[in-house]
């Protein structure tokens, strides 16, 4: 697990470099503007859909019978945030994964792993497929677990969903330029628990005000550092094994 914390420390160091400043800003601003705009335009329609969903869950009548107008409005606003918030996060992560990762990989690789050979085992198609898979499962997790909010344990859901989304989305992209296909599979299989831990730790940042502004880029940097370091270790071990076999 030391590699996880090393990756986080290195990500924090790179996060405050001047070249990263603009990369931090535009994905979040774009996704937040888009989804909050959609939420504002379709506020009434979204409210109707939510109450229909709660009727199916058997809690719609209880919500409708709330006497205090301010409490009803507060609950409605909170429910909108519970829907729009994850959409902003997932959209920012997707934008970061598809459009920002190449620049971040170059920045990290040139500075910290200049001798690591590029094998280009990933590609645009693989990245898109992985992004769609991660996004689809993330959305399903949120929808399926919505009833948990009514019994007081829904607070666990965002952390589990964030951990899954982060590790599923970034583990492939972090390795796609430097590792070949076999190396990508090997690194993921050897570090599957560490990847979940890294996904959870970086995911926690998404729920801290102000810090969540930096979360997508920080997450990307952490996974790049972790992935490239693990790839470096894998190649070193492979070289050592081949050398031993050569002299036997």
C-alpha positions in Angstrom: 0.0 0.0 0.0 3.0 2.3 0.2 2.8 2.8 -3.5 -0.7 4.2 -3.1 0.5 6.9 -0.7 3.6 7.6 -2.8 1.3 8.2 -5.8 -0.9 10.5 -3.7 2.1 12.6 -2.5 3.4 12.9 -6.0 0.0 13.8 -7.3 -0.2 16.6 -4.7 3.2 17.9 -5.8 2.2 18.0 -9.4 -1.2 19.4 -8.7 0.2 22.8 -7.8 2.5 23.2 -10.8 1.6 26.2 -13.0 1.1 24.1 -16.1 -1.7 22.2 -14.4 -3.8 25.3 -13.4 -5.8 25.6 -16.6 -6.3 21.9 -16.9 -7.9 21.9 -13.4 -10.4 24.7 -14.2 -12.1 24.0 -17.6 -13.4 20.4 -17.2 -15.2 21.2 -14.0 -16.6 24.5 -15.2 -17.8 23.0 -18.4 -19.6 20.1 -16.8 -21.0 22.2 -13.9 -22.4 24.8 -16.3 -24.0 22.2 -18.5 -25.7 20.1 -15.8 -26.8 23.0 -13.6 -28.2 24.7 -16.7 -30.1 21.5 -17.6 -31.3 21.3 -14.0 -32.5 24.9 -14.0 -34.3 24.6 -17.4 -36.0 21.3 -16.6 -36.5 21.8 -12.8 -40.3 21.0 -12.8 -40.0 18.0 -15.1 -37.2 16.6 -13.0 -39.3 17.0 -9.9 -42.2 15.2 -11.4 -39.9 12.3 -12.5 -38.4 12.1 -8.9 -41.8 11.9 -7.3 -42.9 9.3 -9.7 -39.8 7.3 -8.8 -40.5 7.7 -5.1 -44.1 6.6 -5.6 -42.8 3.4 -7.1 -40.5 3.0 -4.0 -43.5 3.6 -1.7 -42.3 6.8 -0.1 -44.0 9.3 -2.4 -47.0 9.8 -0.1 -44.9 10.5 2.9 -43.0 13.2 1.0 -46.2 14.7 -0.3 -47.7 15.0 3.2 -44.9 17.1 4.6 -46.7 20.2 6.1 -43.9 22.7 6.4 -43.3 24.4 2.9 -39.7 25.2 3.7 -38.9 21.6 4.6 -40.5 20.3 1.5 -38.6 22.8 -0.7 -35.3 21.9 1.1 -35.9 18.2 0.5 -36.7 18.9 -3.1 -33.5 21.0 -3.6 -31.4 18.3 -1.8 -32.8 15.6 -4.1 -32.0 17.7 -7.2 -28.4 18.0 -5.9 -28.2 14.3 -5.3 -29.0 13.8 -9.0 -27.1 16.7 -10.5 -24.0 16.4 -8.3 -23.0 12.9 -9.4 -23.7 13.9 -13.1 -21.3 16.9 -12.7 -18.6 14.6 -11.1 -19.0 11.8 -13.7 -18.9 14.3 -16.6 -15.8 16.0 -15.3 -14.1 12.7 -14.8 -15.0 11.6 -18.4 -13.7 14.9 -19.8 -10.5 14.5 -17.8 -10.1 10.9 -18.9 -10.7 11.5 -22.6 -9.3 15.0 -23.3 -6.9 15.8 -20.4 -5.1 12.5 -19.7 -2.7 12.7 -22.6 -1.3 16.1 -21.4 -1.1 14.9 -17.8 0.6 11.6 -18.8 3.2 13.6 -20.8 3.8 15.9 -17.9 4.3 13.1 -15.4 6.2 10.8 -17.7 8.7 13.5 -18.8 9.4 14.5 -15.3 9.3 11.3 -13.3 9.6 8.4 -15.7 11.7 9.7 -18.7 13.2 6.3 -19.4 10.0 4.4 -19.5 9.4 3.1 -23.0 6.1 3.7 -24.7 4.4 0.5 -25.9 1.0 2.1 -26.8 -1.1 -0.9 -25.7 -4.2 1.2 -25.3 -6.0 3.4 -27.8 -9.0 5.7 -28.3 -11.4 2.8 -28.8 -10.3 1.1 -25.6 -10.6 4.3 -23.7 -14.1 5.1 -25.0 -15.3 1.5 -24.2 -13.8 1.7 -20.7 -15.3 5.1 -20.1 -18.8 4.0 -21.3 -18.5 0.9 -19.1 -17.4 2.8 -16.0 -20.1 5.5 -16.5 -22.9 2.9 -17.1 -22.1 1.0 -13.9 -21.6 4.2 -11.9 -25.1 5.4 -12.9 -26.6 1.9 -12.2 -25.1 2.0 -8.7 -26.7 5.4 -8.0 -30.1 4.3 -9.3 -30.2 0.9 -7.7 -29.1 2.3 -4.3 -31.5 5.3 -4.1 -33.8 3.5 -1.7 -30.9 3.3 0.8 -31.2 7.0 1.3 -34.7 6.5 2.8 -33.4 4.2 5.6 -30.4 6.3 6.5 -27.5 4.3 5.0 -27.4 6.1 1.6 -24.3 8.1 2.7 -22.2 5.0 2.0 -23.2 5.0 -1.7 -21.2 8.0 -2.9 -17.9 6.7 -1.5 -18.4 3.2 -3.0 -19.5 4.7 -6.4 -16.6 7.1 -6.4 -14.1 4.4 -5.6 -15.4 2.2 -8.4 -15.6 5.1 -10.9 -12.0 6.3 -10.2 -10.3 3.0 -10.4 -12.2 1.7 -13.4 -11.9 4.9 -15.4 -8.3 5.9 -14.8 -6.4 2.6 -14.4 -6.6 1.9 -18.2 -5.9 5.5 -19.4 -3.0 5.9 -17.0 -1.2 2.9 -18.6 -2.5 3.1 -22.2 0.4 5.0 -23.7 3.3 3.2 -22.0 2.2 -0.4 -21.4 1.3 -3.0 -23.9 -1.9 -5.0 -23.6 -0.4 -7.8 -21.5 1.3 -5.3 -19.2 -2.0 -3.4 -18.7 -3.7 -6.7 -17.6 -0.8 -7.7 -15.4 -0.6 -4.4 -13.6 -4.3 -4.3 -13.0 -4.5 -7.9 -11.7 -1.5 -7.5 -9.4 -2.8 -4.3 -7.9 -6.6 -4.7 -7.9 -7.0 -4.0 -4.2 -4.5 -1.2 -4.2 -6.4 0.4 -7.1 -9.7 0.3 -5.1 -7.9 1.9 -2.1 -6.5 4.6 -4.4 -10.0 5.1 -5.9 -11.5 5.4 -2.5 -8.9 7.8 -1.1 -9.1 10.1 -4.2 -12.8 9.8 -4.2 -13.0 11.2 -0.7 -11.7 14.5 -2.1 -14.8 14.8 -4.3 -16.9 15.4 -1.2 -14.9 18.1 0.5 -15.9 21.6 -0.4 -13.2 23.6 -2.3 -11.0 20.5 -2.5 -13.5 18.8 -4.8 -12.6 21.6 -7.3 -9.2 19.9 -7.7 -10.5 16.3 -7.4 -10.7 15.1 -11.0 -7.1 16.3 -11.9 -5.7 15.1 -8.6 -7.3 11.7 -9.2 -5.9 11.5 -12.7 -2.4 12.4 -11.5 -2.5 9.9 -8.7 -3.4 7.0 -11.0 -0.8 8.1 -13.6 1.9 8.0 -10.9 0.7 4.7 -9.5 0.3 3.0 -12.9 3.6 4.1 -14.3 5.4 3.2 -11.1 3.9 -0.3 -11.1 4.7 -0.7 -14.8 8.3 0.3 -14.1 8.5 -2.3 -11.3 6.9 -5.0 -13.5 9.4 -4.4 -16.3 12.3 -4.4 -13.8 11.1 -7.8 -12.5 10.7 -9.2 -16.0 14.2 -8.1 -16.9 15.7 -9.6 -13.8 13.8 -12.9 -14.5 15.0 -13.0 -18.1 18.6 -12.4 -16.9 18.5 -15.2 -14.4 17.0 -17.6 -17.0 19.7 -16.6 -19.5 22.5 -17.6 -17.2 21.0 -20.9 -16.0 
